[in-house]
Structures are given as structure tokens and as C-alpha cells.
Amino acid sequence: MNKSLTLITILLFCFACKTPEARKPVSVKTGSFIDQSVERNKKLNAKEQAQFNQIMSANSSNEYLASENGFWYYYNTKTNEAIAPTPNYGDIVNYSYTLKDLKGNLIYPVDNFKNLNYTMDRQELFTGLREGLKLMKPGETVTFLFPSQKAYGYYGDENKIGTNIPLIAEVTVNSITKTEDN
């Protein structure tokens, strides 16, 4: 009995002092979903850019400008005043706009979005319009060509605008009210 107790103790010391080994993963995950999503978005972006190029070449009388934020625009009415303010963070912008698809079909007329007030960067607004308003001065009307990722994206507006729909928006800024924050 003494020998077996000694043998058990020696075996316990041998196995108890073993260093831990790293376990192998059960399954290996790949980035295939991400890769497919990136490829799908590249194709969508190229398709939308081709549509924009077609619209811009058909309307060559307008001087289209590319924004730093990934959309195109031109001025219908431009304010020549160099001192006219553009909105800053917290300013209240009163504006109206219409939305069309790329074929020119009216989705939302100006009556739906007339004399709206937006506090710059403090309220929700789709990305393209939020960035577009930052470029405008009071009294200006600008037509924007928004790719789907700058418009309502994958989800749409859950009403009239579906998934991945690029938009044309004609926006008029009526007034900009500066706030004390600036």
C-alpha cells in the first residue's frame, strides 16, 4: 500500500507540472462574406457612377462639381455674395427639397419637404443631404446626384425609396440662422 501511494504521488507530480498547450480552433472562419460584400459594393458603385456620367453628359449645359463627400452637384441658383454664410455646427437651416430617381421620376415633391428646419449636425438627416447643406448659402438652389450609399443606402426610407437607390435632390436653402454656439 505504501508503494502504491508513493507511485500515485510521483505520477501526480509528473502530470501536474505539465505546461498548458494551446488548443486548435474548432473551425476556421474566412472573410468570404466581407469579400463578397466589398465586391458587390464596388460593382454597385461602378454602375451608379456610369449612370451619373450618362446624366452629366446629357445635361452638359450644367457645370457639375464633384464634392469631397462622394456626390455630384450643380448650382441652379448661386448667390454671388462672398460674405453670405454657409452653415456651421448648430446653425439652423431652413430649406426645401424634392427627390427624384435617376430617370427623373418624382419620388417626393417639394410639398412633402417644404420649409424644414434642420440644426446642423445635431439632428438626423441622410448623409448626402447633410453634407450638401454645408455647401450652400441662403437663396441658393442646388441639384445633387447622390449615390445610394449617400442617400438612403441598403434600407431605403421604408416607404417610397427602396434598397440601394441613387437619388437626384433639388435643394433650396431659404435661410440660415446662426446660433450663439458659433
TORGULUM-949121 format. One record per atom (N, C-alpha, C): x, y, z; residue in three letters; residue number from 1. Coordinates in nm, 2 decimals. Each point is the difference from the previous one (the first is absolute). Example, Ala and Ser with C-alpha at 12.3 -4.5 7.8 and 13.67 -1.06 7.14 Angstrom:
- x | y | z | torgu | lumke
- 1.32 | -0.57 | 0.78 | ala | 1
- -0.09 | 0.12 | 0.00 | ala | 1
- 0.09 | 0.12 | 0.00 | ala | 1
- -0.04 | 0.11 | -0.07 | ser | 2
- 0.09 | 0.11 | 0.00 | ser | 2
- -0.08 | 0.11 | 0.08 | ser | 2
% end
This chain:
- x | y | z | torgu | lumke
- 0.08 | -0.12 | 0.00 | met | 1
- -0.08 | 0.12 | 0.00 | met | 1
- 0.09 | 0.12 | 0.00 | met | 1
- 0.11 | 0.00 | 0.07 | asn | 2
- 0.09 | 0.11 | 0.01 | asn | 2
- 0.06 | 0.02 | -0.14 | asn | 2
- 0.03 | -0.11 | -0.07 | lys | 3
- 0.06 | 0.02 | -0.13 | lys | 3
- -0.10 | 0.06 | -0.10 | lys | 3
- -0.12 | -0.04 | 0.01 | ser | 4
- -0.10 | 0.05 | -0.10 | ser | 4
- -0.03 | 0.15 | 0.03 | ser | 4
- 0.00 | 0.04 | 0.13 | leu | 5
- -0.02 | 0.14 | 0.03 | leu | 5
- 0.12 | 0.08 | -0.05 | leu | 5
- 0.12 | -0.05 | 0.01 | thr | 6
- 0.12 | 0.07 | -0.05 | thr | 6
- -0.01 | 0.01 | -0.15 | thr | 6
- -0.04 | -0.10 | -0.07 | leu | 7
- -0.01 | 0.00 | -0.14 | leu | 7
- -0.11 | 0.10 | -0.05 | leu | 7
- -0.11 | 0.01 | 0.07 | ile | 8
- -0.10 | 0.09 | -0.04 | ile | 8
- 0.05 | 0.15 | 0.02 | ile | 8
- 0.07 | 0.02 | 0.11 | thr | 9
- 0.05 | 0.13 | 0.03 | thr | 9
- 0.10 | 0.05 | -0.11 | thr | 9
- 0.09 | -0.09 | -0.04 | ile | 10
- 0.10 | 0.03 | -0.10 | ile | 10
- -0.07 | 0.03 | -0.13 | ile | 10
- -0.10 | -0.08 | -0.04 | leu | 11
- -0.08 | 0.02 | -0.12 | leu | 11
- -0.07 | 0.13 | 0.00 | leu | 11
- -0.06 | 0.04 | 0.11 | leu | 12
- -0.06 | 0.13 | 0.02 | leu | 12
- 0.09 | 0.11 | -0.02 | leu | 12
- 0.12 | 0.00 | 0.05 | phe | 13
- 0.10 | 0.10 | -0.02 | phe | 13
- 0.04 | 0.01 | -0.14 | phe | 13
- 0.02 | -0.11 | -0.07 | cys | 14
- 0.04 | 0.00 | -0.14 | cys | 14
- -0.11 | 0.07 | -0.09 | cys | 14
- -0.12 | -0.04 | 0.02 | phe | 15
- -0.11 | 0.06 | -0.09 | phe | 15
- -0.05 | 0.14 | 0.05 | phe | 15
- 0.02 | 0.03 | 0.12 | ala | 16
- -0.04 | 0.13 | 0.05 | ala | 16
- 0.09 | 0.11 | -0.04 | ala | 16
- 0.12 | -0.03 | -0.03 | cys | 17
- 0.10 | 0.11 | -0.04 | cys | 17
- 0.01 | 0.02 | -0.15 | cys | 17
- -0.09 | -0.06 | -0.08 | lys | 18
- 0.00 | 0.01 | -0.14 | lys | 18
- -0.05 | 0.14 | -0.04 | lys | 18
- 0.07 | 0.07 | -0.10 | thr | 19
- -0.04 | 0.13 | -0.04 | thr | 19
- -0.13 | -0.01 | -0.09 | thr | 19
- -0.09 | 0.10 | 0.01 | pro | 20
- -0.12 | 0.00 | -0.08 | pro | 20
- 0.03 | 0.01 | -0.15 | pro | 20
- -0.07 | -0.07 | -0.08 | glu | 21
- 0.01 | 0.00 | -0.15 | glu | 21
- -0.11 | 0.08 | -0.06 | glu | 21
- 0.03 | 0.07 | -0.10 | ala | 22
- -0.10 | 0.08 | -0.07 | ala | 22
- -0.09 | -0.10 | -0.08 | ala | 22
- -0.13 | 0.04 | 0.01 | arg | 23
- -0.10 | -0.08 | -0.07 | arg | 23
- -0.02 | 0.04 | -0.14 | arg | 23
- -0.02 | -0.09 | -0.09 | lys | 24
- -0.03 | 0.03 | -0.14 | lys | 24
- -0.14 | 0.05 | -0.02 | lys | 24
- -0.03 | 0.09 | -0.09 | pro | 25
- -0.13 | 0.05 | -0.02 | pro | 25
- -0.09 | -0.11 | -0.06 | pro | 25
- -0.13 | 0.00 | 0.04 | val | 26
- -0.09 | -0.11 | -0.05 | val | 26
- -0.02 | 0.02 | -0.15 | val | 26
- -0.03 | 0.13 | -0.03 | ser | 27
- -0.03 | 0.03 | -0.14 | ser | 27
- 0.08 | 0.13 | -0.04 | ser | 27
- 0.04 | 0.01 | -0.13 | val | 28
- 0.07 | 0.11 | -0.05 | val | 28
- -0.09 | 0.09 | -0.07 | val | 28
- -0.01 | 0.13 | 0.04 | lys | 29
- -0.09 | 0.09 | -0.06 | lys | 29
- 0.08 | 0.08 | -0.11 | lys | 29
- -0.07 | 0.02 | -0.11 | thr | 30
- 0.07 | 0.08 | -0.11 | thr | 30
- -0.08 | 0.13 | -0.01 | thr | 30
- 0.06 | 0.09 | -0.08 | gly | 31
- -0.06 | 0.13 | -0.02 | gly | 31
- -0.09 | 0.00 | -0.13 | gly | 31
- -0.05 | -0.12 | -0.03 | ser | 32
- -0.07 | -0.01 | -0.13 | ser | 32
- -0.13 | 0.09 | -0.01 | ser | 32
- -0.07 | 0.01 | 0.11 | phe | 33
- -0.12 | 0.09 | 0.00 | phe | 33
- 0.05 | 0.15 | -0.02 | phe | 33
- 0.10 | 0.04 | 0.07 | ile | 34
- 0.05 | 0.14 | -0.02 | ile | 34
- 0.05 | 0.02 | -0.14 | ile | 34
- 0.08 | -0.10 | -0.05 | asp | 35
- 0.05 | 0.01 | -0.14 | asp | 35
- -0.11 | 0.01 | -0.10 | asp | 35
- -0.11 | -0.08 | 0.02 | gln | 36
- -0.11 | 0.01 | -0.09 | gln | 36
- -0.07 | 0.13 | 0.01 | gln | 36
- -0.02 | 0.05 | 0.12 | ser | 37
- -0.06 | 0.13 | 0.02 | ser | 37
- 0.08 | 0.11 | -0.06 | ser | 37
- 0.13 | 0.00 | 0.01 | val | 38
- 0.08 | 0.10 | -0.06 | val | 38
- -0.01 | 0.00 | -0.15 | val | 38
- 0.00 | -0.12 | -0.06 | glu | 39
- -0.01 | -0.02 | -0.14 | glu | 39
- -0.13 | 0.05 | -0.05 | glu | 39
- -0.11 | -0.03 | 0.07 | arg | 40
- -0.14 | 0.04 | -0.04 | arg | 40
- -0.01 | 0.15 | 0.01 | arg | 40
- 0.06 | 0.07 | 0.10 | asn | 41
- 0.00 | 0.14 | 0.01 | asn | 41
- 0.08 | 0.07 | -0.10 | asn | 41
- 0.11 | -0.06 | -0.04 | lys | 42
- 0.08 | 0.06 | -0.11 | lys | 42
- -0.08 | 0.00 | -0.13 | lys | 42
- -0.07 | -0.11 | -0.03 | lys | 43
- -0.08 | -0.01 | -0.12 | lys | 43
- -0.11 | 0.10 | 0.00 | lys | 43
- -0.07 | 0.01 | 0.12 | leu | 44
- -0.11 | 0.10 | 0.01 | leu | 44
- 0.05 | 0.14 | -0.02 | leu | 44
- 0.11 | 0.03 | 0.06 | asn | 45
- 0.06 | 0.14 | -0.01 | asn | 45
- 0.04 | 0.03 | -0.15 | asn | 45
- 0.06 | -0.10 | -0.07 | ala | 46
- 0.03 | 0.02 | -0.14 | ala | 46
- -0.12 | 0.02 | -0.09 | ala | 46
- -0.11 | -0.08 | 0.03 | lys | 47
- -0.12 | 0.02 | -0.07 | lys | 47
- -0.06 | 0.13 | 0.02 | lys | 47
- -0.01 | 0.05 | 0.12 | glu | 48
- -0.05 | 0.13 | 0.03 | glu | 48
- 0.08 | 0.11 | -0.06 | glu | 48
- 0.13 | -0.01 | 0.00 | gln | 49
- 0.09 | 0.10 | -0.05 | gln | 49
- -0.02 | 0.01 | -0.16 | gln | 49
- -0.02 | -0.12 | -0.06 | ala | 50
- -0.03 | 0.00 | -0.14 | ala | 50
- -0.14 | 0.07 | -0.03 | ala | 50
- -0.10 | -0.02 | 0.08 | gln | 51
- -0.12 | 0.07 | -0.01 | gln | 51
- 0.01 | 0.15 | 0.01 | gln | 51
- 0.08 | 0.04 | 0.10 | phe | 52
- 0.03 | 0.15 | 0.03 | phe | 52
- 0.07 | 0.06 | -0.12 | phe | 52
- 0.10 | -0.07 | -0.06 | asn | 53
- 0.07 | 0.05 | -0.11 | asn | 53
- -0.09 | 0.02 | -0.12 | asn | 53
- -0.09 | -0.10 | -0.02 | gln | 54
- -0.10 | 0.02 | -0.11 | gln | 54
- -0.09 | 0.12 | 0.02 | gln | 54
- -0.05 | 0.02 | 0.13 | ile | 55
- -0.08 | 0.12 | 0.03 | ile | 55
- 0.08 | 0.13 | -0.03 | ile | 55
- 0.12 | 0.00 | 0.05 | met | 56
- 0.08 | 0.12 | -0.01 | met | 56
- 0.03 | 0.03 | -0.15 | met | 56
- 0.03 | -0.10 | -0.08 | ser | 57
- 0.03 | 0.02 | -0.14 | ser | 57
- -0.13 | 0.05 | -0.08 | ser | 57
- -0.11 | -0.05 | 0.04 | ala | 58
- -0.13 | 0.04 | -0.06 | ala | 58
- -0.04 | 0.14 | 0.04 | ala | 58
- 0.05 | 0.05 | 0.11 | asn | 59
- -0.03 | 0.14 | 0.05 | asn | 59
- 0.13 | 0.08 | 0.01 | asn | 59
- 0.07 | 0.00 | -0.11 | ser | 60
- 0.13 | 0.06 | 0.00 | ser | 60
- 0.00 | 0.16 | 0.02 | ser | 60
- -0.12 | 0.06 | -0.01 | ser | 61
- -0.01 | 0.14 | 0.02 | ser | 61
- 0.02 | 0.04 | 0.15 | ser | 61
- -0.02 | -0.10 | 0.09 | asn | 62
- 0.02 | 0.02 | 0.14 | asn | 62
- 0.15 | -0.03 | 0.04 | asn | 62
- 0.05 | 0.08 | 0.08 | glu | 63
- 0.14 | -0.02 | 0.05 | glu | 63
- 0.00 | -0.09 | 0.13 | glu | 63
- 0.02 | -0.13 | -0.02 | tyr | 64
- 0.00 | -0.09 | 0.11 | tyr | 64
- 0.13 | 0.01 | 0.08 | tyr | 64
- -0.02 | 0.00 | 0.13 | leu | 65
- 0.12 | 0.00 | 0.09 | leu | 65
- 0.00 | -0.13 | 0.08 | leu | 65
- 0.12 | -0.05 | 0.02 | ala | 66
- 0.01 | -0.12 | 0.09 | ala | 66
- 0.03 | 0.05 | 0.14 | ala | 66
- -0.08 | -0.05 | 0.09 | ser | 67
- 0.03 | 0.03 | 0.14 | ser | 67
- 0.10 | -0.09 | 0.06 | ser | 67
- 0.06 | 0.04 | 0.11 | glu | 68
- 0.10 | -0.08 | 0.07 | glu | 68
- -0.07 | -0.12 | 0.07 | glu | 68
- -0.13 | 0.01 | 0.01 | asn | 69
- -0.08 | -0.10 | 0.07 | asn | 69
- -0.06 | -0.11 | -0.09 | asn | 69
- 0.03 | 0.00 | -0.13 | gly | 70
- -0.04 | -0.11 | -0.08 | gly | 70
- -0.13 | 0.02 | -0.08 | gly | 70
- -0.04 | 0.12 | -0.02 | phe | 71
- -0.12 | 0.02 | -0.09 | phe | 71
- 0.03 | 0.12 | -0.09 | phe | 71
- -0.08 | 0.01 | -0.10 | trp | 72
- 0.01 | 0.11 | -0.10 | trp | 72
- -0.11 | 0.10 | 0.02 | trp | 72
- 0.02 | 0.13 | -0.04 | tyr | 73
- -0.10 | 0.10 | 0.01 | tyr | 73
- 0.03 | 0.11 | -0.10 | tyr | 73
- -0.11 | 0.08 | -0.02 | tyr | 74
- 0.02 | 0.12 | -0.08 | tyr | 74
- -0.10 | 0.11 | 0.06 | tyr | 74
- 0.03 | 0.12 | -0.02 | tyr | 75
- -0.08 | 0.11 | 0.05 | tyr | 75
- -0.11 | 0.04 | -0.11 | tyr | 75
- -0.12 | 0.00 | 0.05 | asn | 76
- -0.11 | 0.05 | -0.08 | asn | 76
- 0.00 | 0.15 | 0.02 | asn | 76
- 0.01 | 0.04 | 0.12 | thr | 77
- 0.01 | 0.14 | 0.04 | thr | 77
- 0.11 | 0.02 | 0.10 | thr | 77
- 0.09 | 0.09 | -0.03 | lys | 78
- 0.12 | 0.02 | 0.08 | lys | 78
- 0.01 | 0.14 | 0.05 | lys | 78
- 0.03 | 0.01 | 0.13 | thr | 79
- 0.01 | 0.13 | 0.07 | thr | 79
- 0.14 | 0.05 | -0.03 | thr | 79
- 0.01 | 0.12 | -0.05 | asn | 80
- 0.13 | 0.06 | -0.04 | asn | 80
- 0.06 | 0.07 | 0.12 | asn | 80
- -0.07 | 0.01 | 0.11 | glu | 81
- 0.05 | 0.07 | 0.12 | glu | 81
- 0.12 | -0.08 | 0.06 | glu | 81
- 0.11 | 0.06 | 0.01 | ala | 82
- 0.12 | -0.07 | 0.06 | ala | 82
- -0.02 | -0.01 | 0.15 | ala | 82
- -0.08 | 0.09 | 0.06 | ile | 83
- -0.01 | 0.01 | 0.15 | ile | 83
- -0.12 | -0.08 | 0.05 | ile | 83
- -0.08 | -0.06 | -0.10 | ala | 84
- -0.11 | -0.08 | 0.05 | ala | 84
- 0.05 | -0.12 | 0.07 | ala | 84
- -0.07 | -0.04 | 0.11 | pro | 85
- 0.05 | -0.10 | 0.09 | pro | 85
- -0.04 | -0.14 | -0.05 | pro | 85
- 0.09 | -0.10 | 0.02 | thr | 86
- -0.04 | -0.14 | -0.02 | thr | 86
- -0.02 | -0.05 | 0.15 | thr | 86
- -0.08 | -0.10 | 0.02 | pro | 87
- -0.04 | -0.04 | 0.13 | pro | 87
- 0.12 | -0.07 | 0.07 | pro | 87
- 0.01 | 0.02 | 0.13 | asn | 88
- 0.10 | -0.06 | 0.09 | asn | 88
- -0.08 | -0.09 | 0.10 | asn | 88
- 0.08 | -0.07 | 0.08 | tyr | 89
- -0.06 | -0.09 | 0.10 | tyr | 89
- -0.10 | 0.08 | 0.09 | tyr | 89
- -0.12 | -0.05 | 0.01 | gly | 90
- -0.10 | 0.06 | 0.09 | gly | 90
- -0.09 | 0.11 | -0.07 | gly | 90
- 0.04 | 0.05 | -0.12 | asp | 91
- -0.08 | 0.10 | -0.06 | asp | 91
- -0.13 | -0.07 | -0.05 | asp | 91
- -0.11 | 0.08 | -0.01 | ile | 92
- -0.13 | -0.05 | -0.04 | ile | 92
- -0.02 | 0.04 | -0.15 | ile | 92
- -0.02 | -0.10 | -0.08 | val | 93
- -0.01 | 0.02 | -0.15 | val | 93
- -0.15 | -0.03 | -0.03 | val | 93
- -0.06 | 0.10 | -0.07 | asn | 94
- -0.14 | -0.02 | -0.05 | asn | 94
- 0.02 | -0.03 | -0.15 | asn | 94
- -0.06 | -0.11 | -0.04 | tyr | 95
- 0.02 | -0.05 | -0.14 | tyr | 95
- -0.12 | -0.07 | -0.05 | tyr | 95
- -0.01 | -0.02 | -0.13 | ser | 96
- -0.10 | -0.08 | -0.06 | ser | 96
- 0.07 | -0.09 | -0.11 | ser | 96
- -0.05 | -0.12 | -0.03 | tyr | 97
- 0.06 | -0.08 | -0.10 | tyr | 97
- -0.10 | -0.10 | -0.06 | tyr | 97
- 0.04 | -0.05 | -0.12 | thr | 98
- -0.08 | -0.10 | -0.07 | thr | 98
- 0.10 | -0.12 | -0.02 | thr | 98
- -0.06 | -0.12 | -0.01 | leu | 99
- 0.08 | -0.12 | -0.03 | leu | 99
- -0.05 | -0.06 | -0.13 | leu | 99
- 0.10 | -0.04 | -0.09 | lys | 100
- -0.04 | -0.07 | -0.12 | lys | 100
- 0.09 | -0.12 | -0.01 | lys | 100
- -0.04 | -0.10 | -0.08 | asp | 101
- 0.09 | -0.11 | -0.04 | asp | 101
- 0.09 | 0.05 | -0.11 | asp | 101
- 0.09 | -0.09 | -0.05 | leu | 102
- 0.09 | 0.04 | -0.11 | leu | 102
- -0.06 | 0.02 | -0.13 | leu | 102
- -0.13 | -0.05 | -0.02 | lys | 103
- -0.07 | 0.01 | -0.12 | lys | 103
- -0.08 | 0.13 | 0.00 | lys | 103
- 0.00 | 0.08 | 0.11 | gly | 104
- -0.07 | 0.12 | 0.01 | gly | 104
- -0.14 | -0.01 | 0.06 | gly | 104
- -0.04 | -0.12 | 0.04 | asn | 105
- -0.13 | -0.02 | 0.05 | asn | 105
- -0.01 | 0.06 | 0.15 | asn | 105
- -0.10 | 0.08 | 0.02 | leu | 106
- -0.01 | 0.06 | 0.13 | leu | 106
- -0.04 | -0.10 | 0.11 | leu | 106
- 0.08 | -0.01 | 0.10 | ile | 107
- -0.03 | -0.09 | 0.11 | ile | 107
- -0.07 | 0.08 | 0.11 | ile | 107
- 0.06 | 0.11 | 0.04 | tyr | 108
- -0.07 | 0.09 | 0.10 | tyr | 108
- 0.00 | 0.14 | -0.05 | tyr | 108
- -0.11 | 0.06 | -0.02 | pro | 109
- -0.01 | 0.14 | -0.05 | pro | 109
- 0.04 | 0.10 | 0.11 | pro | 109
- 0.02 | 0.12 | -0.03 | val | 110
- 0.04 | 0.10 | 0.10 | val | 110
- -0.10 | 0.02 | 0.11 | val | 110
- -0.12 | -0.03 | -0.03 | asp | 111
- -0.11 | 0.01 | 0.10 | asp | 111
- 0.03 | -0.09 | 0.12 | asp | 111
- 0.07 | -0.11 | -0.02 | asn | 112
- 0.03 | -0.09 | 0.11 | asn | 112
- 0.11 | 0.05 | 0.09 | asn | 112
- 0.09 | 0.08 | -0.06 | phe | 113
- 0.12 | 0.05 | 0.07 | phe | 113
- 0.01 | 0.15 | -0.02 | phe | 113
- -0.09 | 0.07 | 0.05 | lys | 114
- -0.01 | 0.15 | -0.02 | lys | 114
- 0.03 | 0.07 | 0.13 | lys | 114
- 0.09 | 0.09 | 0.00 | asn | 115
- 0.03 | 0.09 | 0.11 | asn | 115
- 0.03 | -0.09 | 0.13 | asn | 115
- 0.09 | -0.09 | -0.02 | leu | 116
- 0.05 | -0.08 | 0.11 | leu | 116
- 0.11 | 0.07 | 0.07 | leu | 116
- 0.01 | -0.02 | 0.13 | asn | 117
- 0.11 | 0.06 | 0.08 | asn | 117
- 0.09 | -0.12 | 0.05 | asn | 117
- 0.13 | 0.02 | -0.02 | tyr | 118
- 0.10 | -0.10 | 0.03 | tyr | 118
- 0.11 | 0.07 | 0.08 | tyr | 118
- 0.03 | -0.05 | 0.12 | thr | 119
- 0.11 | 0.05 | 0.08 | thr | 119
- 0.12 | -0.08 | -0.04 | thr | 119
- 0.10 | 0.07 | -0.06 | met | 120
- 0.12 | -0.07 | -0.06 | met | 120
- 0.07 | -0.09 | 0.09 | met | 120
- 0.01 | -0.13 | -0.04 | asp | 121
- 0.07 | -0.10 | 0.07 | asp | 121
- -0.05 | -0.04 | 0.13 | asp | 121
- -0.12 | 0.05 | 0.03 | arg | 122
- -0.06 | -0.04 | 0.13 | arg | 122
- -0.13 | -0.08 | -0.01 | arg | 122
- -0.05 | -0.02 | -0.13 | gln | 123
- -0.12 | -0.07 | -0.03 | gln | 123
- 0.03 | -0.10 | -0.10 | gln | 123
- -0.08 | -0.10 | -0.02 | glu | 124
- 0.01 | -0.11 | -0.10 | glu | 124
- -0.04 | 0.05 | -0.13 | glu | 124
- 0.08 | -0.03 | -0.10 | leu | 125
- -0.03 | 0.04 | -0.14 | leu | 125
- 0.09 | -0.10 | -0.08 | leu | 125
- -0.05 | -0.04 | -0.12 | phe | 126
- 0.08 | -0.09 | -0.08 | phe | 126
- 0.13 | 0.07 | -0.04 | phe | 126
- 0.11 | -0.08 | 0.00 | thr | 127
- 0.14 | 0.05 | -0.01 | thr | 127
- 0.02 | 0.10 | -0.11 | thr | 127
- -0.05 | -0.03 | -0.12 | gly | 128
- 0.03 | 0.09 | -0.12 | gly | 128
- -0.07 | 0.13 | 0.02 | gly | 128
- -0.12 | 0.01 | 0.05 | leu | 129
- -0.07 | 0.13 | 0.02 | leu | 129
- 0.07 | 0.08 | 0.11 | leu | 129
- 0.04 | -0.07 | 0.11 | arg | 130
- 0.07 | 0.07 | 0.11 | arg | 130
- 0.13 | 0.06 | -0.05 | arg | 130
- 0.08 | -0.07 | -0.08 | glu | 131
- 0.12 | 0.05 | -0.06 | glu | 131
- -0.02 | 0.11 | -0.10 | glu | 131
- -0.11 | -0.02 | -0.08 | gly | 132
- -0.04 | 0.10 | -0.11 | gly | 132
- -0.04 | 0.13 | 0.06 | gly | 132
- -0.07 | 0.00 | 0.11 | leu | 133
- -0.04 | 0.13 | 0.06 | leu | 133
- 0.12 | 0.08 | 0.05 | leu | 133
- 0.10 | -0.07 | 0.04 | lys | 134
- 0.12 | 0.07 | 0.05 | lys | 134
- 0.07 | 0.08 | -0.12 | lys | 134
- -0.03 | -0.03 | -0.12 | leu | 135
- 0.06 | 0.07 | -0.12 | leu | 135
- -0.08 | 0.12 | -0.04 | leu | 135
- -0.12 | 0.02 | 0.05 | met | 136
- -0.10 | 0.09 | -0.05 | met | 136
- -0.01 | 0.13 | 0.09 | met | 136
- -0.04 | 0.11 | -0.07 | lys | 137
- -0.03 | 0.13 | 0.06 | lys | 137
- -0.14 | 0.03 | -0.01 | lys | 137
- -0.06 | 0.10 | 0.07 | pro | 138
- -0.14 | 0.03 | -0.01 | pro | 138
- -0.03 | 0.05 | -0.14 | pro | 138
- -0.12 | -0.04 | -0.05 | gly | 139
- -0.04 | 0.04 | -0.13 | gly | 139
- 0.05 | -0.09 | -0.11 | gly | 139
- 0.09 | -0.10 | 0.02 | glu | 140
- 0.05 | -0.08 | -0.10 | glu | 140
- -0.09 | -0.12 | -0.02 | glu | 140
- 0.00 | -0.05 | -0.13 | thr | 141
- -0.07 | -0.13 | -0.03 | thr | 141
- 0.11 | -0.08 | -0.07 | thr | 141
- 0.01 | -0.12 | 0.05 | val | 142
- 0.10 | -0.09 | -0.05 | val | 142
- -0.06 | -0.14 | -0.03 | val | 142
- 0.04 | -0.06 | -0.11 | thr | 143
- -0.04 | -0.13 | -0.04 | thr | 143
- 0.11 | -0.10 | 0.03 | thr | 143
- -0.03 | -0.10 | 0.08 | phe | 144
- 0.10 | -0.10 | 0.05 | phe | 144
- -0.03 | -0.13 | -0.07 | phe | 144
- 0.11 | -0.07 | -0.03 | leu | 145
- -0.01 | -0.14 | -0.05 | leu | 145
- 0.06 | -0.09 | 0.11 | leu | 145
- -0.08 | -0.06 | 0.08 | phe | 146
- 0.05 | -0.08 | 0.11 | phe | 146
- 0.00 | -0.15 | -0.03 | phe | 146
- 0.12 | -0.06 | 0.01 | pro | 147
- 0.00 | -0.15 | -0.01 | pro | 147
- -0.07 | -0.06 | 0.12 | pro | 147
- -0.04 | -0.12 | -0.02 | ser | 148
- -0.09 | -0.07 | 0.10 | ser | 148
- 0.06 | 0.01 | 0.14 | ser | 148
- 0.13 | -0.02 | 0.01 | gln | 149
- 0.06 | 0.00 | 0.14 | gln | 149
- -0.01 | 0.14 | 0.07 | gln | 149
- -0.01 | 0.10 | -0.08 | lys | 150
- -0.01 | 0.14 | 0.05 | lys | 150
- -0.15 | 0.04 | 0.02 | lys | 150
- -0.09 | -0.08 | -0.06 | ala | 151
- -0.14 | 0.02 | 0.01 | ala | 151
- -0.06 | -0.08 | 0.11 | ala | 151
- -0.08 | -0.10 | -0.03 | tyr | 152
- -0.07 | -0.08 | 0.11 | tyr | 152
- 0.07 | -0.14 | 0.01 | tyr | 152
- 0.09 | -0.03 | -0.09 | gly | 153
- 0.08 | -0.12 | 0.02 | gly | 153
- -0.08 | -0.13 | -0.01 | gly | 153
- 0.05 | -0.10 | 0.07 | tyr | 154
- -0.06 | -0.13 | -0.01 | tyr | 154
- -0.14 | -0.01 | 0.05 | tyr | 154
- -0.04 | 0.08 | 0.09 | tyr | 155
- -0.13 | -0.01 | 0.06 | tyr | 155
- -0.11 | 0.08 | -0.07 | tyr | 155
- 0.04 | 0.10 | -0.08 | gly | 156
- -0.10 | 0.09 | -0.05 | gly | 156
- -0.07 | 0.08 | 0.10 | gly | 156
- -0.11 | 0.06 | -0.03 | asp | 157
- -0.07 | 0.08 | 0.10 | asp | 157
- -0.12 | -0.07 | 0.06 | asp | 157
- -0.01 | -0.13 | -0.04 | glu | 158
- -0.11 | -0.09 | 0.05 | glu | 158
- -0.13 | 0.05 | -0.05 | glu | 158
- -0.01 | 0.08 | -0.10 | asn | 159
- -0.12 | 0.05 | -0.06 | asn | 159
- 0.00 | 0.00 | -0.15 | asn | 159
- 0.05 | 0.11 | -0.06 | lys | 160
- 0.00 | 0.00 | -0.15 | lys | 160
- 0.14 | -0.02 | -0.06 | lys | 160
- 0.11 | 0.00 | 0.08 | ile | 161
- 0.13 | -0.02 | -0.05 | ile | 161
- 0.05 | -0.14 | 0.04 | ile | 161
- 0.04 | -0.08 | -0.10 | gly | 162
- 0.04 | -0.13 | 0.03 | gly | 162
- 0.15 | -0.02 | 0.03 | gly | 162
- 0.04 | -0.12 | 0.00 | thr | 163
- 0.14 | -0.03 | 0.03 | thr | 163
- 0.10 | 0.05 | -0.11 | thr | 163
- 0.10 | 0.06 | 0.04 | asn | 164
- 0.11 | 0.04 | -0.09 | asn | 164
- -0.05 | 0.09 | -0.12 | asn | 164
- -0.07 | 0.10 | 0.03 | ile | 165
- -0.06 | 0.09 | -0.10 | ile | 165
- 0.08 | 0.13 | 0.00 | ile | 165
- 0.07 | 0.03 | -0.11 | pro | 166
- 0.06 | 0.13 | -0.01 | pro | 166
- -0.10 | 0.11 | -0.02 | pro | 166
- 0.02 | 0.12 | 0.04 | leu | 167
- -0.10 | 0.10 | -0.01 | leu | 167
- 0.05 | 0.13 | -0.06 | leu | 167
- -0.10 | 0.08 | -0.05 | ile | 168
- 0.03 | 0.14 | -0.04 | ile | 168
- -0.09 | 0.08 | 0.09 | ile | 168
- 0.07 | 0.10 | 0.07 | ala | 169
- -0.07 | 0.08 | 0.09 | ala | 169
- 0.02 | 0.15 | -0.04 | ala | 169
- -0.11 | 0.07 | -0.01 | glu | 170
- 0.01 | 0.15 | -0.03 | glu | 170
- -0.03 | 0.07 | 0.13 | glu | 170
- 0.10 | 0.07 | 0.06 | val | 171
- -0.01 | 0.05 | 0.13 | val | 171
- 0.01 | 0.16 | -0.01 | val | 171
- -0.08 | 0.06 | 0.08 | thr | 172
- 0.00 | 0.15 | 0.01 | thr | 172
- 0.02 | 0.04 | 0.14 | thr | 172
- 0.10 | 0.08 | 0.03 | val | 173
- 0.02 | 0.05 | 0.14 | val | 173
- -0.07 | 0.13 | 0.01 | val | 173
- -0.10 | 0.01 | 0.09 | asn | 174
- -0.07 | 0.13 | 0.01 | asn | 174
- 0.07 | 0.09 | 0.09 | asn | 174
- 0.05 | -0.05 | 0.11 | ser | 175
- 0.07 | 0.09 | 0.10 | ser | 175
- 0.09 | -0.09 | 0.09 | ser | 175
- 0.10 | 0.07 | 0.05 | ile | 176
- 0.09 | -0.06 | 0.10 | ile | 176
- 0.00 | 0.09 | 0.12 | ile | 176
- -0.04 | -0.06 | 0.12 | thr | 177
- 0.01 | 0.08 | 0.12 | thr | 177
- 0.11 | -0.04 | 0.09 | thr | 177
- 0.10 | 0.09 | 0.02 | lys | 178
- 0.12 | -0.03 | 0.08 | lys | 178
- -0.04 | -0.01 | 0.14 | lys | 178
- 0.06 | -0.09 | 0.07 | thr | 179
- -0.03 | -0.02 | 0.14 | thr | 179
- 0.12 | 0.05 | 0.09 | thr | 179
- -0.03 | 0.02 | 0.12 | glu | 180
- 0.11 | 0.06 | 0.09 | glu | 180
- 0.11 | -0.10 | 0.02 | glu | 180
- -0.02 | -0.13 | -0.03 | asp | 181
- 0.11 | -0.09 | 0.02 | asp | 181
- 0.12 | 0.03 | -0.09 | asp | 181
- -0.02 | 0.07 | -0.11 | asn | 182
- 0.11 | 0.03 | -0.10 | asn | 182
- 0.06 | 0.13 | 0.03 | asn | 182
% end
